[in-house]
Amino acid sequence: MLGRSAETLSRGYDLAMLDLDGVVYIGPDAVPGAPAHLAAARSAGLRLAFITNNASRTPDQVAGHLSELGVDAAPDDVVTSAQAAARLLTERFGAGSQVVCLGAEGLRQALESEGLVAVGTDDVAVAIATGYGPEVRWAEIMRAAVRISDGLPWVASNTDATFPAAFGVAPGHGVQVDMLRRFAGVDPVVAGKPERPLLDETVRRMGGNRPLMVGDRLDTDIEGARRAGYDSLLVLTGVTGLTELVTAAHEVRPTYVAADLGGLLEAHEAPTEVEGRHELGGWSAEVEAGRLAVRGSGATGDWWRVVASAAWAHLDRGGSAPDLDGLTPPAEG
């Protein structure tokens, strides 16, 4: 169930590892209130790291975008899955090793920053690194597939199935990874969420004795935090909505839930269960005849917390999610 923090999260933790799309911004625009919430959290002493599974953009590009949106960010505040992949390769093969780079400039720069030599798909190499790259040619993918099949060690930046493009939700690097995996019969070492290398690389670069993962995706951000042993805050400004939250299995349940990044500035009390009702801050939630009912009034964040607690308790006892018919979050209606 949900965790408790008597202190605001910005004081109880020393590093926030922030996912970007759906948390800090949505496409070209900042999530409403995000710049102010982050500035307040930083003023309270919380160090901010901006982390992304997107291996195509460089830290300079990511920091530039954040700055344009009013979020104070330097390139050193950004950690990408490409950097995590490069670290894995350096640890295994050593600086100076030649590595096939099948991806965009963000991956190439990350490899070279770690002292690796980025080469083409036909060159002598000790390993191959792959990442999202819209300009990667089919001929290069075919050659990479054969080399992986022949035994060349493979590190993939991430396995995200989708990518938020300007023209809609497009196939992500995970689609390419799946194709290469099925052709070669080989599973890559994965650097990005939900695997732990990206989070571990963030802590290594940024420092922090008590880090907190902040994300909007259960199956990457939250699951990644749980695998790495870090606490997590789920914000409801991205892809996770009411249905996804109440049906969450144990391995993707967050430590804390908040409507938005304002949750970093709050202390978090967990709901208490009284005769089947889950109560917090004026709200009461319970499952009646299979349907989730919420009564009362109060803060929006507390509404989400009682809903999650009541739904998860019902799910754990009965093995099925409650009916949500007619249930509407207070921020939406």
C-alpha positions as CSV (number, residue, x, y, z in Angstrom):
1,M,0.0,0.0,0.0
2,L,1.0,3.7,-0.1
3,G,3.8,5.0,2.0
4,R,3.9,7.8,4.6
5,S,6.1,10.8,4.9
6,A,5.7,13.2,7.8
7,E,8.0,15.7,6.0
8,T,7.4,17.2,2.6
9,L,9.0,15.0,0.0
10,S,11.3,17.8,-1.0
11,R,12.8,17.7,2.5
12,G,12.5,13.9,3.2
13,Y,14.5,13.1,0.0
14,D,17.7,14.6,-1.3
15,L,17.4,13.8,-5.0
16,A,14.4,13.7,-7.3
17,M,14.9,11.7,-10.5
18,L,12.3,13.2,-12.8
19,D,10.9,11.6,-15.9
20,L,10.2,14.3,-18.5
21,D,7.3,13.7,-20.9
22,G,4.1,13.6,-18.9
23,V,5.8,14.9,-15.8
24,V,7.7,18.1,-16.5
25,Y,6.3,18.7,-20.0
26,I,3.9,17.3,-22.6
27,G,5.3,17.7,-26.0
28,P,6.4,21.3,-26.5
29,D,4.6,22.7,-23.4
30,A,5.3,22.6,-19.7
31,V,2.9,20.7,-17.5
32,P,0.8,23.4,-15.8
33,G,2.5,24.5,-12.6
34,A,5.6,22.3,-13.1
35,P,8.2,25.0,-13.4
36,A,7.0,26.7,-10.2
37,H,6.7,23.4,-8.3
38,L,10.2,22.4,-9.3
39,A,11.7,25.8,-8.3
40,A,10.0,25.5,-4.9
41,A,11.3,22.0,-4.4
42,R,14.8,23.0,-5.3
43,S,14.6,26.0,-2.9
44,A,13.7,23.5,-0.2
45,G,17.0,21.7,-0.8
46,L,16.0,18.9,-3.2
47,R,18.4,18.2,-6.0
48,L,16.7,17.7,-9.4
49,A,17.9,15.2,-12.0
50,F,16.0,15.1,-15.4
51,I,16.1,11.5,-16.7
52,T,14.9,10.1,-20.0
53,N,14.8,6.9,-21.9
54,N,15.1,8.9,-25.1
55,A,18.6,8.1,-26.4
56,S,18.3,10.4,-29.5
57,R,18.7,13.8,-27.8
58,T,21.8,15.1,-26.1
59,P,21.8,16.5,-22.5
60,D,22.4,20.0,-24.0
61,Q,19.3,19.7,-26.2
62,V,17.2,18.4,-23.3
63,A,18.4,21.2,-20.9
64,G,17.8,23.8,-23.6
65,H,14.2,22.6,-24.0
66,L,13.6,22.7,-20.2
67,S,15.1,26.2,-20.0
68,E,12.8,27.4,-22.7
69,L,9.8,26.2,-20.6
70,G,11.0,28.1,-17.5
71,V,12.7,25.1,-15.8
72,D,16.2,25.8,-14.5
73,A,18.3,23.0,-16.0
74,A,21.9,22.6,-17.0
75,P,23.2,19.7,-19.2
76,D,24.8,18.1,-16.1
77,D,21.3,17.9,-14.6
78,V,20.2,15.6,-17.4
79,V,20.9,11.8,-17.6
80,T,19.8,9.8,-20.6
81,S,19.5,6.1,-21.3
82,A,22.3,6.5,-23.9
83,Q,24.7,7.6,-21.1
84,A,23.6,4.6,-19.0
85,A,24.3,2.3,-22.0
86,A,27.7,3.9,-22.6
87,R,28.6,3.4,-18.9
88,L,27.7,-0.3,-19.2
89,L,29.9,-0.7,-22.2
90,T,32.8,1.1,-20.7
91,E,32.6,-1.0,-17.5
92,R,32.7,-4.2,-19.6
93,F,35.1,-3.4,-22.4
94,G,37.1,-0.4,-21.3
95,A,37.6,3.1,-22.7
96,G,39.0,3.2,-26.2
97,S,36.9,0.2,-27.4
98,Q,35.1,0.4,-30.7
99,V,31.4,0.1,-30.5
100,V,28.8,0.1,-33.3
101,C,26.5,3.0,-32.9
102,L,23.0,2.3,-34.3
103,G,21.1,5.4,-33.3
104,A,21.1,9.2,-33.3
105,E,23.5,11.9,-32.1
106,G,22.5,11.5,-28.5
107,L,23.8,7.9,-28.5
108,R,27.0,8.8,-30.4
109,Q,27.8,11.6,-28.0
110,A,27.2,9.5,-25.0
111,L,29.6,6.7,-26.3
112,E,32.3,9.2,-27.1
113,S,31.9,11.0,-23.7
114,E,32.7,7.7,-22.0
115,G,35.9,7.3,-24.1
116,L,34.5,4.8,-26.5
117,V,34.9,5.0,-30.3
118,A,31.6,5.0,-32.1
119,V,31.9,3.1,-35.4
120,G,29.6,2.0,-38.3
121,T,27.8,-1.3,-38.7
122,D,30.5,-2.7,-41.0
123,D,33.5,-1.8,-38.8
124,V,35.4,-3.9,-36.4
125,A,33.8,-3.6,-32.9
126,V,33.6,-5.3,-29.5
127,A,29.8,-4.6,-29.1
128,I,26.8,-2.8,-30.6
129,A,24.7,0.0,-28.9
130,T,21.2,0.7,-30.2
131,G,18.9,3.6,-29.6
132,Y,16.0,5.5,-31.1
133,G,17.2,7.2,-34.3
134,P,14.6,8.4,-36.9
135,E,17.4,8.7,-39.5
136,V,18.7,5.2,-39.1
137,R,18.6,3.4,-42.4
138,W,17.1,-0.1,-43.0
139,A,20.4,-1.3,-44.5
140,E,22.2,-0.5,-41.2
141,I,19.5,-2.3,-39.2
142,M,19.8,-5.4,-41.4
143,R,23.6,-5.4,-41.0
144,A,23.3,-4.9,-37.2
145,A,20.8,-7.8,-37.0
146,V,23.2,-10.2,-38.7
147,R,26.1,-9.1,-36.4
148,I,24.0,-9.6,-33.3
149,S,22.9,-13.0,-34.6
150,D,26.6,-13.8,-35.1
151,G,27.4,-13.1,-31.5
152,L,28.3,-9.4,-31.2
153,P,27.3,-8.3,-27.6
154,W,24.3,-5.9,-27.7
155,V,23.3,-3.1,-25.4
156,A,19.9,-1.4,-26.0
157,S,19.2,2.0,-24.6
158,N,15.6,1.2,-23.9
159,T,12.6,-0.9,-24.9
160,D,9.9,1.7,-25.0
161,A,7.2,0.5,-27.5
162,T,6.0,4.0,-28.3
163,F,7.5,7.5,-28.8
164,P,5.5,10.8,-28.6
165,A,6.1,12.4,-32.0
166,A,4.7,15.7,-33.2
167,F,2.4,13.8,-35.5
168,G,1.1,11.4,-32.9
169,V,2.2,8.3,-30.9
170,A,4.8,6.6,-33.1
171,P,6.7,3.3,-32.8
172,G,9.5,3.6,-30.3
173,H,12.9,1.9,-30.0
174,G,11.3,-1.1,-28.4
175,V,9.7,-2.0,-31.7
176,Q,13.2,-2.2,-33.3
177,V,14.6,-4.1,-30.3
178,D,11.8,-6.6,-30.6
179,M,12.5,-7.1,-34.3
180,L,16.2,-7.6,-33.7
181,R,15.5,-9.9,-30.8
182,R,13.2,-12.1,-32.8
183,F,15.6,-12.3,-35.8
184,A,18.8,-12.9,-33.8
185,G,17.3,-15.0,-30.9
186,V,19.2,-12.7,-28.5
187,D,18.1,-10.6,-25.6
188,P,20.0,-7.3,-25.2
189,V,21.3,-5.8,-22.0
190,V,18.9,-2.9,-21.5
191,A,20.0,0.4,-20.0
192,G,16.8,2.3,-19.7
193,K,13.8,2.1,-17.4
194,P,12.4,-0.3,-16.1
195,E,15.8,-1.8,-15.9
196,R,18.0,-0.2,-13.2
197,P,21.2,1.0,-15.0
198,L,19.6,4.5,-15.8
199,L,18.6,5.1,-12.2
200,D,21.9,3.8,-10.9
201,E,23.8,6.1,-13.3
202,T,21.7,9.0,-12.2
203,V,22.6,8.5,-8.6
204,R,26.2,8.0,-9.5
205,R,26.4,11.2,-11.4
206,M,24.2,13.4,-9.2
207,G,24.8,12.0,-5.7
208,G,22.1,11.4,-3.1
209,N,21.6,9.2,-0.2
210,R,17.8,9.0,-0.4
211,P,16.7,9.4,-4.0
212,L,13.0,9.5,-5.2
213,M,11.9,8.5,-8.6
214,V,9.1,10.7,-10.0
215,G,7.2,9.5,-13.0
216,D,3.9,9.1,-14.8
217,R,4.3,5.6,-16.2
218,L,3.7,2.6,-14.0
219,D,5.5,0.1,-16.3
220,T,8.7,2.1,-16.7
221,D,9.1,4.8,-14.0
222,I,7.5,3.1,-11.1
223,E,8.5,-0.5,-11.9
224,G,12.0,0.7,-12.5
225,A,12.1,2.4,-9.1
226,R,10.9,-0.8,-7.4
227,R,13.4,-3.0,-9.2
228,A,16.2,-0.6,-8.1
229,G,14.9,-0.4,-4.5
230,Y,14.0,3.3,-4.6
231,D,10.9,5.1,-3.4
232,S,8.7,6.6,-6.1
233,L,6.1,9.3,-6.6
234,L,3.4,8.8,-9.3
235,V,2.0,12.0,-10.8
236,L,-1.3,11.9,-12.7
237,T,-0.4,14.4,-15.4
238,G,0.7,11.9,-18.0
239,V,-0.3,8.5,-19.3
240,T,-1.6,6.9,-16.1
241,G,-5.2,7.6,-15.4
242,L,-7.9,6.2,-13.1
243,T,-8.2,2.8,-14.8
244,E,-4.5,2.2,-14.9
245,L,-4.0,3.2,-11.2
246,V,-6.7,1.0,-9.7
247,T,-5.6,-2.1,-11.7
248,A,-1.9,-1.7,-10.8
249,A,-0.2,-5.0,-9.8
250,H,2.1,-5.1,-6.8
251,E,5.3,-4.6,-8.9
252,V,4.1,-1.3,-10.4
253,R,2.6,0.4,-7.4
254,P,4.2,3.6,-6.3
255,T,5.2,4.7,-2.8
256,Y,3.3,8.0,-3.1
257,V,0.6,9.4,-5.4
258,A,-0.1,13.0,-6.3
259,A,-2.1,14.9,-8.8
260,D,1.0,16.7,-10.1
261,L,4.5,17.8,-9.1
262,G,3.0,19.8,-6.3
263,G,3.1,16.5,-4.5
264,L,6.9,17.1,-3.9
265,L,5.9,20.0,-1.6
266,E,3.5,18.0,0.5
267,A,3.8,15.7,3.4
268,H,2.1,12.4,2.5
269,E,-0.3,10.6,4.9
270,A,-1.5,7.2,3.9
271,P,-5.2,6.3,4.1
272,T,-6.4,4.3,7.1
273,E,-8.9,1.4,6.7
274,V,-11.9,1.4,9.0
275,E,-14.4,-1.4,8.5
276,G,-13.6,-1.7,4.9
277,R,-13.5,2.0,4.2
278,H,-10.3,3.8,3.3
279,E,-10.3,7.3,4.8
280,L,-8.0,10.3,4.4
281,G,-8.4,14.0,4.5
282,G,-12.2,14.1,4.4
283,W,-12.5,11.4,1.7
284,S,-13.8,7.9,2.2
285,A,-13.6,5.1,-0.4
286,E,-14.9,1.5,-0.4
287,V,-16.0,-1.2,-2.8
288,E,-19.7,-1.9,-2.6
289,A,-21.1,-4.8,-4.6
290,G,-18.0,-4.7,-6.8
291,R,-18.3,-1.0,-7.5
292,L,-15.8,1.6,-6.1
293,A,-17.6,4.4,-4.3
294,V,-16.0,7.6,-3.0
295,R,-17.7,10.0,-0.6
296,G,-16.7,13.3,1.1
297,S,-14.6,16.2,0.1
298,G,-11.0,17.4,0.4
299,A,-7.8,17.8,-1.5
300,T,-7.5,16.2,-4.9
301,G,-4.3,14.3,-3.9
302,D,-6.1,12.6,-1.0
303,W,-8.9,11.6,-3.4
304,W,-6.4,9.7,-5.5
305,R,-4.9,8.1,-2.5
306,V,-8.1,6.7,-1.0
307,V,-9.1,5.5,-4.4
308,A,-5.8,3.7,-4.9
309,S,-5.8,2.1,-1.4
310,A,-9.4,0.9,-1.6
311,A,-9.0,-0.5,-5.1
312,W,-5.7,-2.3,-4.4
313,A,-7.1,-3.8,-1.2
314,H,-10.1,-5.2,-3.2
315,L,-7.8,-6.4,-6.0
316,D,-5.5,-8.2,-3.6
317,R,-8.4,-9.9,-1.8
318,G,-10.6,-10.8,-4.7
319,G,-8.3,-10.9,-7.7
320,S,-10.3,-8.4,-9.8
321,A,-10.5,-4.7,-10.2
322,P,-13.6,-2.8,-8.9
323,D,-16.1,-1.3,-11.3
324,L,-15.4,2.4,-11.9
325,D,-18.7,3.3,-13.4
326,G,-19.7,6.9,-12.6
327,L,-16.4,7.6,-10.7
328,T,-14.8,10.9,-11.7
329,P,-11.7,12.5,-10.2
330,P,-12.5,15.9,-8.6
331,A,-10.1,17.7,-10.9
332,E,-12.0,16.6,-14.0
333,G,-15.6,17.2,-13.0
